[in-house]
Each structure stands twice: as structure tokens, then as C-alpha cells.
Amino acid sequence: MIELPEDIKIQYEKDVEMYFAEIEKLKRKSISARGILLTEQFDPFPNNGSQDDRMNFVVQFMPFILDLTLFPDDEVIQKLKDYRFASPTLKWMVNLDDITEEINRLSSIEGLFFMPFSFLFAIQNHLFLKFFINFLEDFELSTFYNNQDTNILFVDLDKRIRRRVYNKKMHQTPKMDAFEKRMNEIIDELETETSDDIEFSNKYLRQTSKGNTSLFYSLIDMFHVQGQSKNKIYLELFPLLKLIMKDDELLSFEQFISTKDDKYDANYTNYQIRRVKKILQKK
């Protein structure tokens, strides 16, 4: 940790409080979600059903499924497999303890400063969205919208954002089913966490609902370093990115050696630094 000006120190202390509060909230919600998944019965996936049938299948899990993303114990994974959740979805389930272990390790590095809640916010939302979009795509929920094949999350959010703007303008609150209520809760939470910057949150929602979570990478890249090189910090970030970036193959030392790729001068340290830079600078 570096020496901080008093105003930044106060901001940091508040951020740390939010970080631990968020961890407790995630754990609390996961316990409830786990109980629902393991004790309730859900209709099986309709193999030859219509899109409405597939949507009804997905809606069963909507109120709680994201709360399990960071808590992939063996029973949860097996139950989801029983309901035909596939590997492209399940790979985005990453244990919260592994994530916080990396954040805490980074926090202990001399000369490195970052906001831990911002890191956690970026990581959890990256994983939530990747999980959810793959969940929809695994169960064949896409449609033709604006002259292209699009997952229904983007279509739903695009239309929902327009309706929210209209409803706020008209000062009205429409009736909502479980799916509508949960989706509006997600948008409300995002607006709160982005200081009620509705324009930013709407842009974010449209971008990420197409599977592009690069907006979050900029939050991870917002660190300050003193007394050592920035490349050293990129090296230290490699284990965290390897944990959460499932679309970007990040090689272990053994895998790197076996590739015999001269692109990085056969140097694993160079490879790690350059891969992290490339990911975090992705727009």
C-alpha cells in the first residue's frame, strides 16, 4: 500500500467497507439460491418445444440463478448438469473465495493501490453476464432483431430500457412478473452503483448484453503503482485474469513451454505481462 492523501484515504476506507459488505451479501444470497436449486423441482428442458417453451424453462431459474455464479460447489454443479446446463455456461462459475484470495494478495503488494470493491464489482459482473448470456445461448434463446441474429437478453434489455425511460417520463410503475421484476432490479442496482448515471448504465447494459464485458477491464486497469514498474503489477495480475477470463486462453508455465512459441522470446514472464496488457486494453 502506498501513502495516501487524506481524501483518498477516506474514499478507500469506504470502498473497503463496501467490499466486505458485498462479500457478505453475495454469500447470503447464495445460501438462499442454493436451497431453491437443491430442494425445488423444475420442469425439464422442452427438447422439441417452441421458443416460448424454452423461455418458460429459463424463467424458472431467473429469480436466483445468478446468485450461484460465484458458488460452484459439487452439488450445485451436478444439479445444473441434471437440468442440462452445459460446459460453456458452467465454466463461468468461479469460486468467490478464489477471487477474494487474489484480491487480498494484490492488496498486500507494496507500492500497489487499487479500490478492492471496484475490482470485485468488475469481476462479479463480468462473470455474471458471461454466465447468463451463455445460459441463454445454450438453451437456444435467440431471435432476429435489427436485421441480425441476437440473443434475447440484448433484445429484452433494449426494449426494457426504452420502456423504463417512457415509464419514468409518465411517472408510472407497470405490473411485473418474476422475470420483469428481476431484470429491473438488476438495472436499478447498476444505476445505483454507477452513481445513478443512467446514460452510462444503459450504454453498459446494451454493450455487455451482447457478450462484450471489456467495459469492466478498465476498472481492473485502474490501479496506481509507486516504487516499482507497472509491468510488475501486470505480472501480478496474471493469476487473477487466468481465473476469470475464460474466453482468453492464458497458459500455465508448462503449457507455455510445450508450445515452443518464439513470439514472446520463449520467456514466460514476458508472455504473462503482454497477455495481461492485451486483455485489459481490449475495448
C-alpha positions as CSV (number, residue, x, y, z in Angstrom):
1,M,0.0,0.0,0.0
2,I,1.2,3.5,-0.8
3,E,0.9,6.6,1.3
4,L,-2.5,8.2,0.5
5,P,-3.8,11.8,0.7
6,E,-6.4,12.2,3.4
7,D,-9.4,12.5,1.0
8,I,-8.3,9.4,-1.0
9,K,-7.7,7.5,2.3
10,I,-11.3,8.2,3.4
11,Q,-12.6,7.1,0.0
12,Y,-10.5,3.9,0.2
13,E,-11.8,3.1,3.7
14,K,-15.4,3.4,2.4
15,D,-14.5,1.2,-0.6
16,V,-13.1,-1.4,1.7
17,E,-16.3,-1.4,3.8
18,M,-18.4,-1.8,0.6
19,Y,-16.1,-4.7,-0.4
20,F,-16.7,-6.7,2.7
21,A,-20.4,-5.8,2.7
22,E,-20.7,-7.1,-0.9
23,I,-18.9,-10.4,0.0
24,E,-21.4,-11.0,2.8
25,K,-24.4,-10.1,0.6
26,L,-23.2,-12.5,-2.1
27,K,-22.8,-15.3,0.4
28,R,-26.2,-14.6,2.0
29,K,-27.9,-14.6,-1.4
30,S,-26.1,-17.8,-2.5
31,I,-27.4,-19.7,0.5
32,S,-30.9,-18.9,-0.4
33,A,-30.3,-19.7,-4.1
34,R,-28.6,-23.0,-3.3
35,G,-31.6,-24.0,-1.2
36,I,-34.0,-23.3,-4.0
37,L,-32.0,-25.1,-6.6
38,L,-31.4,-28.3,-4.5
39,T,-34.9,-28.6,-3.0
40,E,-37.4,-27.4,-5.6
41,Q,-38.4,-29.3,-8.7
42,F,-38.2,-27.6,-12.1
43,D,-39.8,-28.5,-15.4
44,P,-37.3,-30.3,-17.8
45,F,-36.0,-28.6,-20.9
46,P,-38.5,-29.0,-23.7
47,N,-36.4,-30.7,-26.4
48,N,-38.8,-30.0,-29.3
49,G,-40.5,-27.0,-27.8
50,S,-41.1,-23.6,-29.2
51,Q,-39.1,-20.5,-28.2
52,D,-41.8,-19.7,-25.7
53,D,-41.4,-23.2,-24.2
54,R,-37.7,-22.7,-23.9
55,M,-38.2,-19.3,-22.4
56,N,-40.5,-20.7,-19.8
57,F,-37.8,-23.2,-18.9
58,V,-35.2,-20.4,-18.4
59,V,-37.6,-18.2,-16.5
60,Q,-37.8,-20.9,-13.8
61,F,-34.2,-20.1,-12.9
62,M,-34.2,-16.4,-13.3
63,P,-35.0,-15.3,-9.8
64,F,-31.9,-17.0,-8.3
65,I,-29.5,-18.4,-10.9
66,L,-27.0,-15.5,-10.9
67,D,-26.6,-15.8,-7.2
68,L,-24.9,-19.2,-7.7
69,T,-22.3,-18.0,-10.2
70,L,-19.6,-17.5,-7.5
71,F,-20.5,-20.6,-5.5
72,P,-20.0,-23.7,-7.7
73,D,-19.9,-26.5,-5.2
74,D,-20.2,-30.1,-6.4
75,E,-23.9,-30.4,-5.6
76,V,-24.8,-27.2,-7.4
77,I,-22.8,-28.2,-10.5
78,Q,-24.3,-31.6,-10.6
79,K,-27.9,-30.3,-10.2
80,L,-27.3,-27.8,-13.0
81,K,-25.9,-30.6,-15.2
82,D,-29.1,-32.6,-14.4
83,Y,-31.1,-29.7,-16.0
84,R,-28.7,-29.8,-19.0
85,F,-26.7,-26.7,-18.2
86,A,-23.7,-27.1,-20.5
87,S,-19.9,-26.5,-20.1
88,P,-19.9,-23.2,-22.0
89,T,-22.2,-21.9,-19.2
90,L,-20.7,-23.7,-16.2
91,K,-17.1,-22.6,-17.0
92,W,-18.1,-19.1,-15.9
93,M,-18.8,-20.3,-12.3
94,V,-15.8,-19.2,-10.3
95,N,-15.5,-19.6,-6.5
96,L,-15.7,-16.4,-4.7
97,D,-13.1,-17.5,-2.2
98,D,-10.6,-17.9,-5.0
99,I,-11.4,-14.4,-6.3
100,T,-11.1,-12.7,-2.9
101,E,-7.9,-14.6,-2.2
102,E,-6.4,-13.0,-5.3
103,I,-7.8,-9.5,-4.5
104,N,-6.3,-9.8,-0.9
105,R,-3.0,-11.0,-2.3
106,L,-2.8,-8.0,-4.6
107,S,-3.8,-5.6,-1.8
108,S,-0.7,-6.8,0.2
109,I,1.7,-5.9,-2.6
110,E,4.0,-3.0,-1.6
111,G,3.5,0.1,-3.7
112,L,0.3,-1.0,-5.3
113,F,-3.0,0.8,-4.7
114,F,-6.5,0.0,-6.1
115,M,-10.1,0.0,-4.8
116,P,-11.0,-3.6,-3.8
117,F,-14.7,-3.1,-4.3
118,S,-14.1,-1.8,-7.8
119,F,-12.2,-4.9,-8.6
120,L,-14.9,-7.2,-7.1
121,F,-17.6,-5.2,-8.9
122,A,-15.8,-5.6,-12.2
123,I,-15.1,-9.3,-11.7
124,Q,-18.5,-10.4,-10.5
125,N,-20.4,-8.6,-13.2
126,H,-18.1,-9.9,-15.9
127,L,-18.8,-13.4,-14.7
128,F,-22.5,-12.8,-14.1
129,L,-23.0,-11.6,-17.6
130,K,-20.8,-14.2,-19.3
131,F,-22.7,-16.9,-17.4
132,F,-26.1,-15.5,-18.2
133,I,-25.5,-15.0,-21.9
134,N,-24.1,-18.5,-22.3
135,F,-27.1,-19.8,-20.3
136,L,-29.5,-18.2,-22.8
137,E,-27.5,-19.4,-25.8
138,D,-27.1,-22.9,-24.5
139,F,-30.9,-23.2,-24.4
140,E,-31.3,-21.7,-27.9
141,L,-32.8,-18.4,-27.0
142,S,-32.0,-16.0,-29.8
143,T,-34.1,-14.0,-32.2
144,F,-33.8,-11.9,-35.4
145,Y,-33.7,-8.3,-34.2
146,N,-32.5,-5.1,-36.1
147,N,-31.6,-7.3,-39.1
148,Q,-29.3,-9.7,-37.2
149,D,-29.5,-12.9,-35.1
150,T,-29.3,-11.6,-31.5
151,N,-29.6,-13.2,-28.1
152,I,-32.8,-12.4,-26.3
153,L,-31.0,-10.7,-23.4
154,F,-30.0,-7.8,-25.7
155,V,-33.4,-7.6,-27.3
156,D,-35.1,-7.7,-23.9
157,L,-32.8,-5.0,-22.4
158,D,-33.0,-2.8,-25.4
159,K,-36.8,-2.8,-25.3
160,R,-36.8,-2.7,-21.5
161,I,-34.6,0.4,-21.4
162,R,-37.0,2.1,-23.8
163,R,-39.9,1.2,-21.6
164,R,-38.2,2.4,-18.4
165,V,-37.5,5.7,-20.0
166,Y,-41.1,6.0,-21.0
167,N,-42.5,4.9,-17.7
168,K,-40.3,7.3,-15.8
169,K,-41.4,10.1,-18.1
170,M,-45.1,9.2,-17.5
171,H,-44.5,8.6,-13.7
172,Q,-46.0,5.2,-13.8
173,T,-45.0,1.7,-12.5
174,P,-46.3,-1.2,-14.5
175,K,-47.2,-4.6,-13.2
176,M,-44.2,-7.1,-13.5
177,D,-43.9,-10.9,-13.4
178,A,-40.9,-12.6,-11.8
179,F,-38.7,-12.2,-14.9
180,E,-39.5,-8.5,-15.3
181,K,-39.0,-7.8,-11.6
182,R,-35.6,-9.4,-11.5
183,M,-34.4,-7.7,-14.7
184,N,-35.5,-4.3,-13.4
185,E,-33.8,-5.0,-10.1
186,I,-30.5,-5.7,-11.9
187,I,-30.8,-2.4,-13.8
188,D,-31.7,-0.5,-10.6
189,E,-28.7,-1.9,-8.8
190,L,-26.4,-0.9,-11.7
191,E,-27.7,2.6,-11.8
192,T,-27.1,2.9,-8.0
193,E,-23.6,1.5,-8.3
194,T,-22.8,3.9,-11.2
195,S,-24.0,6.9,-9.1
196,D,-27.3,7.0,-10.9
197,D,-25.6,7.7,-14.2
198,I,-28.5,6.3,-16.3
199,E,-26.9,7.1,-19.7
200,F,-23.8,5.2,-18.7
201,S,-25.6,2.3,-17.3
202,N,-27.8,2.0,-20.4
203,K,-24.8,2.0,-22.6
204,Y,-23.1,-0.6,-20.4
205,L,-26.2,-2.8,-20.5
206,R,-26.5,-2.8,-24.3
207,Q,-22.8,-3.5,-24.7
208,T,-22.5,-6.3,-22.2
209,S,-25.7,-8.0,-23.2
210,K,-24.0,-8.8,-26.5
211,G,-21.2,-10.5,-24.5
212,N,-18.7,-7.7,-24.5
213,T,-17.6,-7.2,-20.9
214,S,-14.5,-5.2,-21.8
215,L,-16.0,-2.2,-20.0
216,F,-15.1,-3.9,-16.8
217,Y,-11.5,-4.4,-17.8
218,S,-10.9,-0.7,-17.5
219,L,-11.8,-1.0,-13.8
220,I,-9.2,-3.6,-13.2
221,D,-6.6,-1.5,-15.1
222,M,-7.4,1.5,-12.7
223,F,-4.6,0.9,-10.3
224,H,-1.7,3.1,-9.1
225,V,1.8,1.9,-8.5
226,Q,4.7,3.5,-6.7
227,G,8.3,2.3,-6.3
228,Q,8.1,-0.4,-8.9
229,S,7.2,-0.9,-12.6
230,K,3.7,-1.2,-13.9
231,N,4.8,-4.3,-15.8
232,K,5.5,-5.9,-12.4
233,I,1.8,-5.3,-11.5
234,Y,0.6,-6.7,-14.8
235,L,2.6,-9.8,-13.9
236,E,0.9,-10.0,-10.5
237,L,-2.5,-9.6,-12.2
238,F,-1.9,-12.7,-14.4
239,P,-3.3,-15.3,-11.9
240,L,-6.5,-13.3,-11.4
241,L,-7.1,-12.9,-15.1
242,K,-6.3,-16.6,-15.6
243,L,-9.0,-17.3,-13.1
244,I,-11.8,-15.3,-14.6
245,M,-11.1,-14.7,-18.3
246,K,-12.4,-18.0,-19.7
247,D,-12.6,-16.7,-23.3
248,D,-8.9,-15.8,-23.3
249,E,-6.6,-18.8,-23.1
250,L,-4.0,-18.0,-20.5
251,L,-1.3,-20.6,-20.5
252,S,0.4,-22.2,-17.4
253,F,4.2,-22.3,-17.4
254,E,4.1,-26.0,-18.5
255,Q,1.7,-25.2,-21.4
256,F,3.8,-22.2,-22.5
257,I,6.9,-24.3,-22.6
258,S,5.3,-27.0,-24.6
259,T,4.1,-24.6,-27.3
260,K,7.7,-23.6,-28.2
261,D,6.3,-20.3,-29.4
262,D,9.0,-17.7,-30.2
263,K,6.5,-14.8,-30.1
264,Y,7.4,-13.9,-26.5
265,D,11.1,-14.7,-26.8
266,A,10.5,-18.0,-25.1
267,N,10.1,-16.0,-21.9
268,Y,7.1,-16.9,-19.7
269,T,7.3,-13.6,-17.7
270,N,7.1,-11.6,-21.0
271,Y,4.2,-13.7,-22.1
272,Q,2.3,-13.1,-18.8
273,I,2.8,-9.3,-18.9
274,R,1.9,-8.9,-22.6
275,R,-1.2,-11.1,-22.3
276,V,-2.5,-9.1,-19.4
277,K,-1.8,-5.8,-21.1
278,K,-3.7,-7.0,-24.2
279,I,-6.7,-8.2,-22.3
280,L,-7.0,-5.0,-20.1
281,Q,-6.6,-2.7,-23.1
282,K,-9.3,-4.5,-25.1
283,K,-12.2,-2.2,-26.0
